[in-house]
Amino acid sequence: MPRSKLQVWRSVILSGLLLCVAAVARAQPPALHKVTLFSRLGHDKVDHAKSAYNFYAMARADNYPKTIGNRSNLFYGSVALDGDSDWFSVSGGGSELTRIKDLGLKRWREMVATPFIAVPPHATQGIRVPRAGESYEQASEERVTNVVLGHMYVIHIKGDKEDYYVMLRVDELAPSDYCTISWRVVPPPNQPWK
């Protein structure tokens, strides 16, 4: 039985709509996740694992201590400067080359590309006191950065078996107590967000 012109047009329109919906779905950025981290120094007696997060496992260290162990990528409140423990820290050195960079006050809708972060070997094994005119971020070789409400951060996670980028935003901050972040794994620089 031949199809009528109306049936053909309906099929064409339906196919076009499905292609549009698929294109919009592919254009969506990666999934957004949320987690609350508690200051390691402020909550050490309770459970310092609540300050550590592993992006690959998508879990705080207290939720899966045997799985994550010492493989956390981000720590909150492990460093205190003048009584302020609102600091993120990443790699402490060795073969772990991970870096973190503060991108300033931003919203997710403003982020359309991943900034490049070089990960050369660290010149020092740990974090040192800054020299005159040097920030803690510079002195730590981008292993430490101040936590600021509404700021966006990019992390280049680089180790022996991993190499990927994560972006995060500080959505809530109770100074030296806890912070809630939203985060997502993002494509490497020079690759479009889908």
Contacts in CASP RR format, 6 or more apart in sequence:
PFRMAT RR
TARGET T0000
AUTHOR 0000-0000-0000
METHOD contacts of the structure
MODEL  1
MPRSKLQVWRSVILSGLLLCVAAVARAQPPALHKVTLFSRLGHDKVDHAK
SAYNFYAMARADNYPKTIGNRSNLFYGSVALDGDSDWFSVSGGGSELTRI
KDLGLKRWREMVATPFIAVPPHATQGIRVPRAGESYEQASEERVTNVVLG
HMYVIHIKGDKEDYYVMLRVDELAPSDYCTISWRVVPPPNQPWK
3 11 0 8 1.000
26 194 0 8 1.000
27 194 0 8 1.000
28 194 0 8 1.000
29 108 0 8 1.000
29 111 0 8 1.000
29 184 0 8 1.000
29 186 0 8 1.000
29 193 0 8 1.000
29 194 0 8 1.000
30 184 0 8 1.000
30 185 0 8 1.000
30 186 0 8 1.000
30 187 0 8 1.000
30 193 0 8 1.000
30 194 0 8 1.000
31 184 0 8 1.000
32 108 0 8 1.000
32 182 0 8 1.000
32 183 0 8 1.000
32 184 0 8 1.000
33 58 0 8 1.000
33 182 0 8 1.000
33 183 0 8 1.000
33 184 0 8 1.000
34 171 0 8 1.000
34 180 0 8 1.000
34 181 0 8 1.000
34 182 0 8 1.000
34 183 0 8 1.000
35 53 0 8 1.000
35 60 0 8 1.000
35 180 0 8 1.000
35 181 0 8 1.000
35 183 0 8 1.000
36 172 0 8 1.000
36 178 0 8 1.000
36 179 0 8 1.000
36 180 0 8 1.000
36 181 0 8 1.000
37 50 0 8 1.000
37 51 0 8 1.000
37 52 0 8 1.000
37 53 0 8 1.000
37 60 0 8 1.000
37 74 0 8 1.000
37 76 0 8 1.000
37 178 0 8 1.000
37 179 0 8 1.000
37 180 0 8 1.000
37 181 0 8 1.000
38 46 0 8 1.000
38 47 0 8 1.000
38 50 0 8 1.000
38 51 0 8 1.000
38 76 0 8 1.000
38 177 0 8 1.000
38 178 0 8 1.000
39 51 0 8 1.000
39 76 0 8 1.000
39 77 0 8 1.000
39 85 0 8 1.000
39 86 0 8 1.000
39 176 0 8 1.000
39 177 0 8 1.000
39 178 0 8 1.000
40 48 0 8 1.000
40 51 0 8 1.000
40 52 0 8 1.000
40 75 0 8 1.000
40 76 0 8 1.000
40 77 0 8 1.000
40 78 0 8 1.000
40 85 0 8 1.000
41 77 0 8 1.000
41 78 0 8 1.000
41 80 0 8 1.000
41 85 0 8 1.000
41 176 0 8 1.000
42 77 0 8 1.000
42 85 0 8 1.000
42 176 0 8 1.000
42 177 0 8 1.000
43 50 0 8 1.000
43 51 0 8 1.000
43 177 0 8 1.000
47 62 0 8 1.000
49 60 0 8 1.000
49 61 0 8 1.000
49 62 0 8 1.000
49 65 0 8 1.000
50 60 0 8 1.000
50 61 0 8 1.000
50 62 0 8 1.000
51 61 0 8 1.000
51 75 0 8 1.000
51 76 0 8 1.000
51 77 0 8 1.000
51 78 0 8 1.000
52 60 0 8 1.000
52 61 0 8 1.000
52 68 0 8 1.000
52 72 0 8 1.000
52 74 0 8 1.000
52 75 0 8 1.000
53 59 0 8 1.000
53 60 0 8 1.000
53 61 0 8 1.000
53 72 0 8 1.000
53 73 0 8 1.000
53 74 0 8 1.000
53 75 0 8 1.000
54 61 0 8 1.000
54 68 0 8 1.000
54 71 0 8 1.000
54 72 0 8 1.000
54 73 0 8 1.000
55 73 0 8 1.000
55 74 0 8 1.000
55 155 0 8 1.000
55 157 0 8 1.000
55 164 0 8 1.000
55 166 0 8 1.000
55 183 0 8 1.000
55 185 0 8 1.000
56 73 0 8 1.000
56 162 0 8 1.000
57 64 0 8 1.000
57 67 0 8 1.000
57 68 0 8 1.000
57 71 0 8 1.000
59 67 0 8 1.000
59 68 0 8 1.000
61 68 0 8 1.000
61 69 0 8 1.000
61 72 0 8 1.000
73 90 0 8 1.000
73 98 0 8 1.000
73 155 0 8 1.000
73 157 0 8 1.000
73 166 0 8 1.000
74 88 0 8 1.000
74 89 0 8 1.000
74 90 0 8 1.000
74 100 0 8 1.000
74 155 0 8 1.000
74 168 0 8 1.000
75 88 0 8 1.000
75 89 0 8 1.000
75 90 0 8 1.000
76 87 0 8 1.000
76 88 0 8 1.000
76 147 0 8 1.000
76 178 0 8 1.000
76 179 0 8 1.000
77 85 0 8 1.000
77 86 0 8 1.000
77 87 0 8 1.000
77 88 0 8 1.000
77 89 0 8 1.000
77 147 0 8 1.000
77 176 0 8 1.000
78 85 0 8 1.000
78 87 0 8 1.000
78 89 0 8 1.000
79 85 0 8 1.000
79 87 0 8 1.000
79 89 0 8 1.000
79 127 0 8 1.000
79 144 0 8 1.000
80 87 0 8 1.000
80 176 0 8 1.000
81 87 0 8 1.000
81 136 0 8 1.000
83 176 0 8 1.000
84 175 0 8 1.000
84 176 0 8 1.000
85 176 0 8 1.000
86 146 0 8 1.000
86 147 0 8 1.000
86 148 0 8 1.000
86 173 0 8 1.000
86 175 0 8 1.000
86 176 0 8 1.000
86 179 0 8 1.000
87 136 0 8 1.000
87 144 0 8 1.000
87 145 0 8 1.000
87 146 0 8 1.000
87 147 0 8 1.000
88 100 0 8 1.000
88 144 0 8 1.000
88 145 0 8 1.000
88 146 0 8 1.000
88 147 0 8 1.000
88 153 0 8 1.000
89 100 0 8 1.000
89 127 0 8 1.000
89 140 0 8 1.000
89 143 0 8 1.000
89 144 0 8 1.000
90 96 0 8 1.000
90 98 0 8 1.000
90 99 0 8 1.000
90 100 0 8 1.000
90 142 0 8 1.000
90 143 0 8 1.000
90 144 0 8 1.000
90 155 0 8 1.000
90 157 0 8 1.000
91 97 0 8 1.000
91 98 0 8 1.000
91 99 0 8 1.000
91 122 0 8 1.000
91 143 0 8 1.000
92 122 0 8 1.000
92 125 0 8 1.000
92 126 0 8 1.000
92 127 0 8 1.000
92 143 0 8 1.000
93 122 0 8 1.000
93 125 0 8 1.000
93 126 0 8 1.000
93 143 0 8 1.000
94 122 0 8 1.000
94 125 0 8 1.000
95 159 0 8 1.000
95 160 0 8 1.000
96 158 0 8 1.000
96 159 0 8 1.000
97 119 0 8 1.000
97 120 0 8 1.000
97 121 0 8 1.000
97 122 0 8 1.000
97 158 0 8 1.000
97 159 0 8 1.000
98 119 0 8 1.000
98 143 0 8 1.000
98 155 0 8 1.000
98 156 0 8 1.000
98 157 0 8 1.000
98 158 0 8 1.000
98 159 0 8 1.000
99 117 0 8 1.000
99 118 0 8 1.000
99 119 0 8 1.000
99 141 0 8 1.000
99 142 0 8 1.000
99 143 0 8 1.000
99 155 0 8 1.000
99 156 0 8 1.000
99 158 0 8 1.000
100 142 0 8 1.000
100 143 0 8 1.000
100 144 0 8 1.000
100 145 0 8 1.000
100 153 0 8 1.000
100 154 0 8 1.000
100 155 0 8 1.000
101 115 0 8 1.000
101 117 0 8 1.000
101 137 0 8 1.000
101 142 0 8 1.000
101 145 0 8 1.000
101 153 0 8 1.000
101 154 0 8 1.000
101 155 0 8 1.000
102 137 0 8 1.000
102 145 0 8 1.000
102 146 0 8 1.000
102 148 0 8 1.000
102 151 0 8 1.000
102 152 0 8 1.000
102 153 0 8 1.000
103 115 0 8 1.000
103 151 0 8 1.000
103 152 0 8 1.000
103 153 0 8 1.000
103 154 0 8 1.000
104 148 0 8 1.000
104 150 0 8 1.000
104 151 0 8 1.000
104 152 0 8 1.000
105 148 0 8 1.000
105 150 0 8 1.000
105 151 0 8 1.000
105 152 0 8 1.000
106 150 0 8 1.000
106 151 0 8 1.000
106 152 0 8 1.000
106 169 0 8 1.000
107 152 0 8 1.000
107 169 0 8 1.000
108 152 0 8 1.000
108 169 0 8 1.000
108 182 0 8 1.000
110 152 0 8 1.000
111 152 0 8 1.000
111 167 0 8 1.000
111 193 0 8 1.000
112 193 0 8 1.000
113 189 0 8 1.000
113 192 0 8 1.000
113 193 0 8 1.000
114 154 0 8 1.000
114 165 0 8 1.000
114 167 0 8 1.000
114 186 0 8 1.000
114 187 0 8 1.000
114 188 0 8 1.000
114 189 0 8 1.000
114 191 0 8 1.000
114 193 0 8 1.000
115 154 0 8 1.000
115 189 0 8 1.000
116 189 0 8 1.000
116 190 0 8 1.000
117 142 0 8 1.000
117 154 0 8 1.000
117 155 0 8 1.000
117 156 0 8 1.000
117 165 0 8 1.000
119 156 0 8 1.000
119 158 0 8 1.000
122 141 0 8 1.000
122 143 0 8 1.000
123 141 0 8 1.000
124 141 0 8 1.000
126 140 0 8 1.000
126 143 0 8 1.000
127 136 0 8 1.000
127 139 0 8 1.000
127 140 0 8 1.000
127 143 0 8 1.000
127 144 0 8 1.000
128 139 0 8 1.000
128 140 0 8 1.000
129 139 0 8 1.000
130 136 0 8 1.000
130 138 0 8 1.000
130 139 0 8 1.000
131 139 0 8 1.000
136 144 0 8 1.000
136 145 0 8 1.000
136 146 0 8 1.000
137 144 0 8 1.000
137 145 0 8 1.000
137 146 0 8 1.000
145 153 0 8 1.000
147 170 0 8 1.000
147 173 0 8 1.000
147 179 0 8 1.000
148 170 0 8 1.000
148 173 0 8 1.000
149 170 0 8 1.000
149 172 0 8 1.000
149 173 0 8 1.000
150 169 0 8 1.000
150 170 0 8 1.000
150 171 0 8 1.000
151 169 0 8 1.000
151 170 0 8 1.000
152 167 0 8 1.000
152 168 0 8 1.000
152 169 0 8 1.000
153 167 0 8 1.000
153 168 0 8 1.000
153 169 0 8 1.000
153 170 0 8 1.000
154 165 0 8 1.000
154 166 0 8 1.000
154 167 0 8 1.000
154 186 0 8 1.000
155 165 0 8 1.000
155 166 0 8 1.000
155 167 0 8 1.000
155 168 0 8 1.000
156 164 0 8 1.000
156 165 0 8 1.000
157 163 0 8 1.000
157 164 0 8 1.000
157 165 0 8 1.000
157 166 0 8 1.000
164 185 0 8 1.000
164 188 0 8 1.000
165 185 0 8 1.000
165 186 0 8 1.000
165 187 0 8 1.000
165 188 0 8 1.000
165 189 0 8 1.000
166 183 0 8 1.000
166 184 0 8 1.000
166 185 0 8 1.000
166 186 0 8 1.000
167 183 0 8 1.000
167 184 0 8 1.000
167 186 0 8 1.000
168 181 0 8 1.000
168 182 0 8 1.000
168 183 0 8 1.000
168 184 0 8 1.000
169 181 0 8 1.000
169 182 0 8 1.000
169 183 0 8 1.000
170 179 0 8 1.000
170 180 0 8 1.000
170 181 0 8 1.000
171 180 0 8 1.000
171 181 0 8 1.000
171 182 0 8 1.000
172 178 0 8 1.000
172 179 0 8 1.000
172 180 0 8 1.000
173 179 0 8 1.000
173 180 0 8 1.000
186 193 0 8 1.000
187 193 0 8 1.000
187 194 0 8 1.000
END
